[in-house]
């Protein structure tokens, strides 16, 4: 794979200035260096944030042209890191969103200046797609200790220098692990744990693979499944034991993160391989939710090595949904209640302990019943910032009593029409008292600081 690292002359000047000021990323409370934020929990911990938007909505600080994709940004050390894709103008057009014909194009890992949106560098490589929903890459990069880790749709794993985009090491899941590309491509966000970069890969015996973060050397591999699914792995402690939770398309699994040894496996076959939402830990419980298969709550009890099922959705259906059937959004759990978007855009509140549905509304998602209607949920202080598929940012309070909307504003246009309506399905980043979000044409930064 030939990779080109390119920076504009103006970008080089900016890069030198930011490097001199300490550009090498260091995680702080003001940054968003990975999927779901600094602690991977969808909590934005900055203070001094607006209570309501100013007239006309939050001020746009800057915009930058980007290519297609679903990759949300990571913000660290003065940079905005993301992935996108460009397709030649004469490339054949997919017949439909589900058409997985071979489409030529280039994937990129990109770094913009967080203060003004200027290009710092881009690392680009040839990458034909053979997936449905072929807009572009899916995963959010991880930025840590001066390195960027990015996973592309066709299984290209890159480790780059954060200040220059230079390649440190790379792996190819198709060549190295005989990966058969899933229907919607490689979509599971990678996980950094100590010296290990843990990825959902696929293939026989290699659904989960740990790489040395500095060299790319394989440390261990584990698990087999016909489809690897799309869900990000997490590290959690249950029963006093630190575990790696990997939810693939056939089972939920607990592994020893140091060795990859399988501690327990609970079968759960997901229709169309749609294990997508990130699992949520609450105390000794683990909550999971899928589009067709519904939700379930697992619990670890004293003296037992594997969890038992507290409750689970019995009927598999995308429409007749009893609990919460998440597509690509990860639910938020607080004070014994679950909040998230169901299969047709019903934003719901469940009682965690029983799965009882307390209320629902379409207000923060699609506005009406729409297949895969979506919004992303991030908490800040005593309220939530909900980013809708319509490109609107909503400030709301969520409780078991109901949904209380405080304000909303349009921040970006929904440009992706693959689901049959315009949507933006890219998770935003919140850092520097700003929000960074992209569609298939532009990345925008809006000011959310209280005045």
PARO-605687 format. One record per residue (C-alpha): x, y negated, z. Coordinates in Angstrom, 2 decimals. Last residue first. Example, Ala and Ser with C-alpha at 12.3 -4.5 7.8 and 13.67 -1.06 7.14 Angstrom:
BEGIN
+---------+---------+---------+
|       u |       v |       w |
+---------+---------+---------+
|   13.67 |    1.06 |    7.14 |
|   12.30 |    4.50 |    7.80 |
+---------+---------+---------+
***
This chain:
BEGIN
+---------+---------+---------+
|       u |       v |       w |
+---------+---------+---------+
|  -20.04 |  -34.66 |   27.37 |
|  -20.53 |  -30.94 |   27.91 |
|  -18.38 |  -28.92 |   25.52 |
|  -20.10 |  -26.81 |   22.89 |
|  -18.26 |  -28.09 |   19.80 |
|  -18.77 |  -26.11 |   16.62 |
|  -16.19 |  -24.19 |   14.57 |
|  -17.18 |  -22.83 |   11.17 |
|  -15.81 |  -20.00 |    9.03 |
|  -17.09 |  -20.02 |    5.48 |
|  -18.38 |  -17.97 |    2.58 |
|  -19.50 |  -14.51 |    3.71 |
|  -20.60 |  -15.79 |    7.14 |
|  -18.37 |  -16.99 |    9.95 |
|  -18.42 |  -17.94 |   13.63 |
|  -16.26 |  -19.87 |   16.07 |
|  -17.99 |  -21.39 |   19.10 |
|  -16.31 |  -24.09 |   21.16 |
|  -15.47 |  -24.80 |   24.78 |
|  -11.88 |  -23.73 |   23.95 |
|  -13.25 |  -20.24 |   23.29 |
|  -16.47 |  -18.49 |   22.29 |
|  -16.23 |  -15.97 |   19.43 |
|  -19.15 |  -15.10 |   17.18 |
|  -20.29 |  -11.58 |   16.16 |
|  -20.88 |  -11.41 |   12.40 |
|  -24.27 |  -10.22 |   11.14 |
|  -25.39 |  -13.31 |    9.22 |
|  -28.63 |  -12.63 |    7.40 |
|  -30.48 |  -13.50 |    4.18 |
|  -33.20 |  -10.95 |    3.41 |
|  -33.21 |   -7.57 |    1.62 |
|  -30.76 |   -5.89 |    4.02 |
|  -27.85 |   -6.66 |    1.64 |
|  -28.64 |  -10.39 |    1.45 |
|  -25.58 |  -11.79 |    3.26 |
|  -25.57 |  -15.60 |    3.25 |
|  -27.17 |  -16.63 |    6.56 |
|  -26.26 |  -20.32 |    6.83 |
|  -24.34 |  -21.61 |    9.84 |
|  -24.93 |  -23.58 |   13.05 |
|  -28.72 |  -23.94 |   13.26 |
|  -29.72 |  -25.11 |   16.73 |
|  -31.67 |  -23.75 |   19.70 |
|  -32.68 |  -24.92 |   23.16 |
|  -33.86 |  -23.78 |   26.58 |
|  -35.71 |  -20.56 |   25.71 |
|  -37.10 |  -18.63 |   28.67 |
|  -37.49 |  -14.89 |   28.04 |
|  -39.34 |  -12.97 |   30.72 |
|  -39.89 |  -12.00 |   34.33 |
|  -37.11 |   -9.39 |   34.39 |
|  -34.71 |  -12.21 |   33.64 |
|  -33.14 |  -13.94 |   30.68 |
|  -32.43 |  -17.67 |   30.45 |
|  -31.90 |  -19.06 |   27.00 |
|  -29.57 |  -21.09 |   24.79 |
|  -30.04 |  -20.14 |   21.14 |
|  -27.51 |  -20.42 |   18.33 |
|  -29.07 |  -20.06 |   14.90 |
|  -27.48 |  -18.40 |   11.89 |
|  -30.64 |  -16.50 |   10.97 |
|  -29.12 |  -13.26 |   12.32 |
|  -29.35 |  -14.86 |   15.73 |
|  -26.60 |  -15.91 |   18.14 |
|  -27.84 |  -15.74 |   21.73 |
|  -26.03 |  -17.85 |   24.32 |
|  -27.17 |  -16.81 |   27.78 |
|  -27.80 |  -18.57 |   31.06 |
|  -26.57 |  -18.67 |   34.67 |
|  -22.90 |  -19.19 |   33.83 |
|  -22.20 |  -18.12 |   30.25 |
|  -23.55 |  -14.80 |   29.01 |
|  -23.21 |  -13.55 |   25.43 |
|  -25.91 |  -11.69 |   23.47 |
|  -25.68 |  -11.06 |   19.72 |
|  -28.84 |  -11.17 |   17.61 |
|  -30.46 |   -8.76 |   15.22 |
|  -33.42 |   -7.65 |   13.14 |
|  -32.36 |   -4.23 |   11.83 |
|  -35.69 |   -3.82 |   10.01 |
|  -37.65 |   -7.04 |   10.38 |
|  -40.60 |   -7.78 |   12.69 |
|  -40.76 |  -11.54 |   13.18 |
|  -38.53 |  -14.41 |   14.27 |
|  -35.44 |  -12.50 |   13.16 |
|  -33.53 |  -12.45 |   16.47 |
|  -33.93 |  -14.96 |   19.31 |
|  -37.73 |  -15.38 |   19.13 |
|  -38.81 |  -11.80 |   18.32 |
|  -39.99 |  -11.18 |   21.88 |
|  -40.22 |   -8.23 |   24.29 |
|  -41.19 |   -7.54 |   27.89 |
|  -40.89 |   -5.09 |   30.78 |
|  -40.06 |   -1.80 |   29.05 |
|  -39.48 |    0.99 |   31.55 |
|  -36.16 |    2.75 |   30.95 |
|  -36.24 |    4.12 |   34.50 |
|  -33.15 |    2.86 |   36.32 |
|  -32.23 |    0.22 |   33.78 |
|  -35.57 |   -1.58 |   33.77 |
|  -35.82 |   -2.68 |   30.19 |
|  -35.90 |   -6.15 |   28.62 |
|  -36.42 |   -6.42 |   24.90 |
|  -35.59 |   -8.48 |   21.83 |
|  -37.80 |   -6.86 |   19.19 |
|  -35.81 |   -7.24 |   15.96 |
|  -37.00 |   -4.13 |   14.18 |
|  -34.63 |   -1.57 |   15.75 |
|  -34.37 |   -3.16 |   19.20 |
|  -32.38 |   -6.24 |   20.21 |
|  -30.92 |   -6.28 |   23.71 |
|  -31.37 |   -6.92 |   27.42 |
|  -31.06 |   -4.25 |   30.13 |
|  -32.06 |   -4.84 |   33.76 |
|  -30.60 |   -3.64 |   37.07 |
|  -29.07 |   -6.95 |   38.10 |
|  -27.39 |   -7.41 |   34.72 |
|  -26.98 |   -5.32 |   31.58 |
|  -26.25 |   -6.73 |   28.11 |
|  -26.96 |   -4.67 |   25.00 |
|  -24.43 |   -4.30 |   22.16 |
|  -25.83 |   -5.38 |   18.78 |
|  -25.29 |   -3.29 |   15.66 |
|  -28.49 |   -1.20 |   15.63 |
|  -30.01 |   -0.96 |   19.07 |
|  -33.02 |    1.27 |   19.75 |
|  -34.32 |    0.21 |   23.15 |
|  -37.09 |    2.05 |   25.03 |
|  -40.22 |    3.65 |   23.62 |
|  -39.67 |    3.02 |   19.92 |
|  -42.22 |    4.02 |   17.31 |
|  -40.44 |    2.27 |   14.47 |
|  -36.96 |    3.81 |   14.11 |
|  -38.07 |    7.15 |   15.47 |
|  -36.56 |   10.03 |   17.44 |
|  -38.89 |   10.88 |   20.31 |
|  -37.54 |   11.87 |   23.73 |
|  -35.71 |    8.72 |   24.77 |
|  -33.49 |    9.62 |   27.70 |
|  -33.55 |    9.41 |   31.49 |
|  -31.10 |   10.06 |   34.35 |
|  -29.01 |   12.42 |   32.21 |
|  -26.18 |   14.04 |   34.16 |
|  -22.56 |   13.01 |   34.05 |
|  -19.47 |   15.22 |   34.06 |
|  -16.97 |   16.29 |   36.70 |
|  -19.46 |   16.64 |   39.52 |
|  -18.59 |   16.37 |   43.22 |
|  -20.16 |   12.96 |   43.67 |
|  -22.55 |   12.03 |   40.89 |
|  -21.85 |   10.45 |   37.51 |
|  -24.88 |    9.00 |   35.78 |
|  -26.05 |    8.89 |   32.17 |
|  -28.77 |    6.56 |   30.89 |
|  -30.24 |    7.16 |   27.47 |
|  -31.46 |    5.14 |   24.54 |
|  -33.23 |    5.56 |   21.21 |
|  -32.32 |    8.12 |   18.59 |
|  -32.98 |    6.20 |   15.40 |
|  -31.17 |    2.92 |   16.01 |
|  -28.93 |    3.95 |   18.92 |
|  -28.52 |    3.01 |   22.60 |
|  -26.11 |    4.03 |   25.36 |
|  -25.99 |    3.25 |   29.08 |
|  -23.35 |    4.70 |   31.44 |
|  -23.90 |    4.86 |   35.19 |
|  -21.51 |    5.04 |   38.15 |
|  -21.52 |    1.27 |   38.57 |
|  -22.89 |   -0.15 |   35.31 |
|  -20.89 |    0.86 |   32.23 |
|  -22.15 |   -0.09 |   28.77 |
|  -21.43 |    1.87 |   25.59 |
|  -20.63 |   -0.27 |   22.50 |
|  -23.44 |   -0.15 |   19.94 |
|  -22.82 |    1.93 |   16.81 |
|  -23.58 |    5.67 |   17.00 |
|  -25.48 |    5.76 |   13.73 |
|  -24.21 |    9.03 |   12.23 |
|  -27.20 |    9.19 |    9.90 |
|  -29.26 |   10.48 |   12.85 |
|  -27.11 |   10.72 |   15.95 |
|  -26.40 |   14.12 |   17.45 |
|  -26.07 |   13.93 |   21.22 |
|  -23.92 |   16.61 |   22.84 |
|  -22.37 |   15.78 |   26.22 |
|  -18.64 |   16.30 |   26.39 |
|  -16.36 |   16.31 |   29.42 |
|  -12.73 |   15.78 |   30.45 |
|  -11.18 |   16.02 |   26.98 |
|   -7.41 |   15.60 |   27.22 |
|   -6.34 |   12.54 |   25.24 |
|   -3.13 |   12.30 |   27.28 |
|   -3.07 |    8.90 |   28.96 |
|   -6.71 |    7.96 |   28.30 |
|   -8.02 |   11.16 |   29.92 |
|  -11.15 |   11.67 |   27.88 |
|  -14.92 |   11.38 |   28.43 |
|  -17.16 |   12.19 |   25.48 |
|  -20.60 |   11.29 |   24.15 |
|  -21.56 |   13.57 |   21.30 |
|  -22.31 |   14.14 |   17.60 |
|  -21.96 |   10.75 |   15.89 |
|  -19.16 |    9.54 |   18.14 |
|  -19.25 |    8.02 |   21.59 |
|  -15.73 |    7.83 |   23.04 |
|  -15.39 |    6.92 |   26.71 |
|  -11.80 |    6.78 |   27.95 |
|  -11.73 |    7.59 |   31.64 |
|  -10.20 |    6.40 |   34.90 |
|  -11.26 |    8.70 |   37.73 |
|  -12.72 |    7.45 |   41.01 |
|  -16.06 |    9.05 |   40.22 |
|  -16.32 |    6.99 |   37.07 |
|  -13.78 |    4.38 |   35.98 |
|  -14.21 |    2.89 |   32.51 |
|  -12.12 |    2.39 |   29.36 |
|  -14.18 |    1.75 |   26.22 |
|  -14.38 |    3.12 |   22.68 |
|  -16.07 |    1.01 |   19.96 |
|  -18.99 |    2.70 |   18.20 |
|  -19.05 |    3.35 |   14.45 |
|  -19.60 |    7.09 |   14.07 |
|  -16.80 |    9.61 |   13.61 |
|  -18.78 |   11.85 |   11.24 |
|  -18.29 |   15.61 |   10.86 |
|  -16.92 |   15.66 |   14.38 |
|  -13.66 |   16.72 |   16.05 |
|  -12.09 |   15.43 |   19.24 |
|   -8.53 |   14.40 |   20.19 |
|   -5.25 |   12.83 |   19.07 |
|   -2.17 |   11.85 |   21.03 |
|    0.78 |    9.47 |   21.08 |
|    0.94 |    8.73 |   17.35 |
|    3.75 |    6.34 |   16.53 |
|    2.56 |    2.89 |   15.48 |
|    5.78 |    1.31 |   16.81 |
|    4.82 |   -1.33 |   19.39 |
|    1.21 |   -0.33 |   20.15 |
|    2.10 |    3.34 |   20.44 |
|   -0.91 |    4.95 |   18.80 |
|   -3.83 |    6.75 |   20.43 |
|   -6.22 |    8.68 |   18.18 |
|   -9.90 |    9.48 |   18.66 |
|  -11.85 |   11.36 |   15.97 |
|   -8.60 |   13.22 |   15.32 |
|   -9.17 |   16.95 |   15.76 |
|  -10.43 |   17.35 |   12.20 |
|  -11.04 |   13.98 |   10.60 |
|  -12.13 |   10.71 |   12.13 |
|  -10.33 |    7.52 |   13.22 |
|  -11.80 |    5.88 |   16.30 |
|   -8.79 |    3.90 |   17.48 |
|   -6.80 |    3.57 |   20.70 |
|   -3.80 |    1.23 |   20.75 |
|   -1.68 |    2.45 |   23.65 |
|    1.08 |    0.68 |   25.61 |
|   -1.38 |   -0.47 |   28.25 |
|   -4.88 |    0.08 |   26.87 |
|   -5.77 |   -1.77 |   23.65 |
|   -9.07 |   -0.74 |   22.05 |
|   -9.95 |   -0.77 |   18.34 |
|  -13.37 |   -1.93 |   17.08 |
|  -15.27 |    0.89 |   15.42 |
|  -16.31 |    0.03 |   11.84 |
|  -14.51 |    2.33 |    9.41 |
|  -16.87 |    2.40 |    6.45 |
|  -20.64 |    2.25 |    6.28 |
|  -21.18 |    5.75 |    4.84 |
|  -18.14 |    7.15 |    6.64 |
|  -14.79 |    7.46 |    4.80 |
|  -13.56 |   11.05 |    4.78 |
|  -10.40 |   10.83 |    6.83 |
|   -7.59 |   13.18 |    5.83 |
|   -5.70 |   12.07 |    8.96 |
|   -2.53 |   10.37 |    7.68 |
|   -3.63 |    9.65 |    4.11 |
|   -7.19 |    8.53 |    4.81 |
|   -6.33 |    6.91 |    8.16 |
|   -3.55 |    4.78 |    6.65 |
|   -1.10 |    3.44 |    9.25 |
|    0.86 |    0.19 |    9.55 |
|    3.84 |   -1.32 |   11.34 |
|    5.30 |   -4.73 |   12.17 |
|    3.84 |   -6.53 |    9.13 |
|    4.57 |  -10.26 |    9.04 |
|    1.48 |  -12.38 |    9.69 |
|    3.64 |  -15.27 |   10.88 |
|    2.82 |  -16.24 |   14.47 |
|    0.68 |  -13.23 |   15.34 |
|    3.21 |  -10.70 |   14.05 |
|    1.21 |   -7.92 |   12.47 |
|    0.01 |   -4.41 |   13.36 |
|   -2.17 |   -2.98 |   10.62 |
|   -4.58 |   -0.04 |   10.43 |
|   -6.00 |    0.68 |    6.96 |
|   -9.02 |    2.98 |    7.27 |
|  -11.18 |    2.00 |    4.30 |
|  -13.08 |   -0.71 |    6.20 |
|   -9.97 |   -2.30 |    7.67 |
|   -8.56 |   -2.12 |   11.20 |
|   -6.59 |   -5.03 |   12.67 |
|   -4.03 |   -5.32 |   15.48 |
|   -2.41 |   -8.73 |   15.96 |
|    0.82 |   -9.13 |   17.93 |
|    2.33 |  -11.93 |   20.02 |
|    1.57 |  -10.32 |   23.36 |
|   -2.06 |   -9.50 |   22.47 |
|   -4.54 |  -10.32 |   19.71 |
|   -7.12 |   -7.66 |   18.85 |
|   -8.85 |   -7.93 |   15.46 |
|  -12.65 |   -7.81 |   15.15 |
|  -13.94 |   -4.97 |   12.97 |
|  -16.27 |   -4.78 |    9.99 |
|  -14.29 |   -5.56 |    6.85 |
|  -16.09 |   -6.67 |    3.66 |
|  -19.37 |   -7.16 |    1.85 |
|  -19.63 |   -3.45 |    0.90 |
|  -22.93 |   -2.61 |    2.58 |
|  -22.52 |    1.01 |    1.50 |
|  -18.99 |    2.31 |    1.09 |
|  -16.51 |    3.21 |   -1.68 |
|  -14.32 |    0.11 |   -1.48 |
|  -11.09 |   -0.65 |   -3.38 |
|   -8.38 |   -2.12 |   -1.12 |
|   -5.39 |   -4.03 |   -2.50 |
|   -3.60 |   -5.87 |    0.29 |
|   -3.49 |   -9.34 |    1.82 |
|   -1.84 |  -10.83 |    4.90 |
|   -2.94 |  -14.41 |    5.34 |
|   -1.18 |  -17.25 |    7.12 |
|   -1.66 |  -20.55 |    8.92 |
|   -4.73 |  -21.72 |    7.02 |
|   -6.16 |  -24.97 |    8.35 |
|   -9.24 |  -24.69 |   10.57 |
|   -8.66 |  -27.85 |   12.63 |
|   -7.94 |  -26.88 |   16.22 |
|   -8.06 |  -23.09 |   15.93 |
|   -5.46 |  -23.04 |   13.14 |
|   -6.50 |  -20.20 |   10.86 |
|   -5.11 |  -16.65 |   10.77 |
|   -6.27 |  -14.14 |    8.17 |
|   -6.10 |  -10.36 |    7.75 |
|   -7.10 |   -9.70 |    4.17 |
|   -8.82 |   -7.02 |    2.13 |
|   -8.53 |   -7.10 |   -1.66 |
|  -11.04 |   -5.90 |   -4.22 |
|  -12.12 |   -3.12 |   -6.55 |
|  -15.59 |   -1.54 |   -6.20 |
|  -15.91 |    2.26 |   -6.28 |
|  -19.57 |    3.22 |   -6.09 |
|  -21.11 |    3.42 |   -2.61 |
|  -24.53 |    2.04 |   -3.57 |
|  -26.49 |    1.59 |   -0.32 |
|  -26.71 |   -2.21 |   -0.67 |
|  -28.06 |   -1.72 |   -4.16 |
|  -26.82 |   -1.36 |   -7.72 |
|  -23.38 |   -2.48 |   -6.57 |
|  -21.87 |   -5.11 |   -8.91 |
|  -19.00 |   -4.18 |  -11.19 |
|  -15.88 |   -6.34 |  -10.79 |
|  -15.49 |   -9.20 |  -13.29 |
|  -15.32 |  -11.92 |  -10.62 |
|  -12.69 |   -9.95 |   -8.71 |
|  -13.73 |   -9.11 |   -5.12 |
|  -12.37 |  -10.89 |   -2.04 |
|  -12.47 |   -9.42 |    1.46 |
|  -12.33 |  -10.67 |    5.04 |
|  -10.59 |  -10.05 |    8.36 |
|  -10.31 |  -12.30 |   11.40 |
|   -7.86 |  -14.26 |   13.56 |
|   -8.42 |  -17.81 |   14.83 |
|   -5.15 |  -19.21 |   16.19 |
|   -4.14 |  -21.59 |   18.97 |
|   -2.83 |  -18.88 |   21.27 |
|   -5.98 |  -16.77 |   21.02 |
|   -9.32 |  -16.66 |   19.19 |
|  -10.65 |  -13.40 |   17.75 |
|  -13.12 |  -13.75 |   14.90 |
|  -15.98 |  -11.40 |   13.95 |
|  -15.50 |   -9.07 |   11.00 |
|  -18.75 |   -8.65 |    9.05 |
|  -17.25 |   -9.38 |    5.64 |
|  -16.95 |  -11.59 |    2.62 |
|  -14.26 |  -14.16 |    1.90 |
|  -13.43 |  -17.34 |    3.75 |
|  -13.50 |  -21.11 |    3.13 |
|  -12.86 |  -23.20 |    6.22 |
|  -15.06 |  -25.43 |    8.38 |
|  -14.30 |  -27.95 |   11.11 |
|  -15.53 |  -29.59 |   14.30 |
|  -19.24 |  -29.19 |   13.58 |
|  -21.11 |  -31.11 |   16.26 |
|  -23.72 |  -29.11 |   18.15 |
|  -27.32 |  -29.66 |   17.06 |
|  -29.06 |  -32.62 |   15.46 |
|  -29.71 |  -34.29 |   18.78 |
|  -27.21 |  -32.95 |   21.30 |
|  -27.56 |  -29.32 |   22.37 |
|  -28.73 |  -28.47 |   25.87 |
|  -26.84 |  -27.46 |   29.02 |
|  -23.52 |  -27.96 |   27.24 |
|  -20.44 |  -26.14 |   28.58 |
|  -18.10 |  -27.51 |   31.26 |
|  -17.15 |  -24.05 |   32.48 |
|  -15.48 |  -21.20 |   30.59 |
|  -16.32 |  -17.63 |   31.57 |
|  -17.91 |  -16.33 |   28.38 |
|  -19.16 |  -12.83 |   29.23 |
|  -19.75 |  -10.26 |   26.49 |
|  -17.97 |   -7.52 |   28.51 |
|  -14.71 |   -6.84 |   26.63 |
|  -12.75 |   -8.55 |   29.42 |
|  -11.30 |  -11.28 |   27.19 |
|  -14.25 |  -11.33 |   24.76 |
|  -16.77 |   -8.96 |   23.18 |
|  -14.29 |   -7.67 |   20.55 |
|  -10.86 |   -9.21 |   21.06 |
|   -8.80 |  -12.30 |   21.95 |
|  -11.58 |  -14.68 |   23.00 |
|   -9.71 |  -17.47 |   24.80 |
|  -10.32 |  -20.06 |   27.51 |
|   -9.99 |  -17.61 |   30.39 |
|   -6.49 |  -16.84 |   29.19 |
|   -4.83 |  -14.26 |   26.95 |
|   -1.42 |  -15.25 |   25.63 |
|   -0.99 |  -15.64 |   21.90 |
|    2.38 |  -16.76 |   20.50 |
|    1.58 |  -20.37 |   19.59 |
|    3.67 |  -21.85 |   22.42 |
|    4.03 |  -25.49 |   21.41 |
|    6.99 |  -24.75 |   19.15 |
|    4.96 |  -22.05 |   17.49 |
|    2.14 |  -24.55 |   16.98 |
|    4.40 |  -27.04 |   15.23 |
|    6.09 |  -24.43 |   13.09 |
|    2.68 |  -23.05 |   12.09 |
|    1.34 |  -26.48 |   11.21 |
|    4.27 |  -27.11 |    8.91 |
|    3.88 |  -23.65 |    7.39 |
|    0.17 |  -24.29 |    6.92 |
|    0.90 |  -27.39 |    4.92 |
|    3.10 |  -25.32 |    2.61 |
|    0.44 |  -22.64 |    2.34 |
|    1.01 |  -19.21 |    3.86 |
|    1.12 |  -15.81 |    2.19 |
|    1.89 |  -12.30 |    3.40 |
|    1.40 |   -9.81 |    0.58 |
|    0.89 |   -6.15 |    1.37 |
|    1.50 |   -3.32 |   -1.09 |
|    0.00 |    0.00 |    0.00 |
+---------+---------+---------+
***
